């Protein structure tokens, strides 16, 4: 029970941090070579996917998922591509989705960086 309470507290603190810091900041791993990033204007890039996808706190090849994004139509804030071919898009709630190897449709200019 105590462990569950700590997990809940950490999740709330994380969510408050995302809201307080804003979700449109570019997150690029410092010193990471081969990372390309692109920010999108409001409504510029909307992606629709038809299955749940793992959600991440940050983009990167070694990042562990923190939850699931439900299928649907989602406005994206930015995209990052890594040399290994990993493609991440940041949702408007601050979480990231890895979309390489996933089928999805695009509205607007979601050109990868």
N, C-alpha and C positions, 0 to 999 in steps of 0.2 A: 504494500500500500504506500509506504514511504517513497519507494522508487518511482511509482506511478505519479505521485505528487510532484516529485522533482522533474520528471519528464514534462509534465503539464506546465510547470513554472518556466522551464527552459523554453518551451514552445511559445508561451506568451511573451517572454522577454524577446525572443527572436522576432516574432511578429511586430512587436512594438518598435524594435530597432529598424525593421524594414520600412515601417510607416514613417518613423521619425527621420530617417536618413533619406527617404525618398527612394523610389525604385528605378529612377532613370539614370543613375550614375553608371558610367562605364566601368566594368570590373575586368581588368586585364591583369593576369598574374605578373607580378614584377619580375623582370629579368627573363621572362618566358619568350624565347625566340619562336618565330613561326606562328604567332597568334595574330589574326586579323580581326578587326572589330568594325561594326557599322551601327550607328544609332538611326532610329526611324522617327519621323515626325508623327504627331497624333494622326491615327487612322491611315498611315502610309502602308503598313504591313499587317494583314490579318491572315491567320493560318487556321485551317479547319482540319481536324484529324478525327478518325472514327473509332479509336480505341484508347483506353487509358495508357498514359505514358509515365515513366518515372520522372519525378520532379527533383531538382537539385538546388542547393543554396547558392552555388557558384558554378560556372562552367569549368571544364577541365577534364583531361583524360583519366584522372585518378580520383575523381570526386564520387562519393557514395550518395545514392538517392536518399531523400528525406521524406518522401511521400509519393502520391500519385496525382497526376492531373487528369481530370475527367475529360472524356471526349467532348468536342464542341468547337465553336468558333471563337478564337482568341486573338486579341490585338497584341502585337509584339512591340517591345521597346527597342531591342537591339539584337544583333546576331554576332556570334564569334565562331571563327573557323580555326581549327588547329591543324598543324602539319600532318598529323596522323589521319586526317580526314574527318575528325569529329566535328559535328555541326550543332551548335547550341543556339537557341533563341530564348530571350528573356521575356516572360509574360508581364502584364501590367501589375501583378501582385509582387513582383520581384523575384519569383522563382524562375528557374531555367529548365528548358526541355531539350533533350538531345534528340535531334531529328534525322541524323544520318541513318539510312537504312529503314526509314519509316515512311509510309505513304501518307501524303497530306496534300491539300489544295491551298492555293494562294490567291488572295485578293490584294491588289495593289502591287507596289514595287518592293518585293522582299528579297532582292538580289543579295546573294551571299557575299560577304566581304572577301 
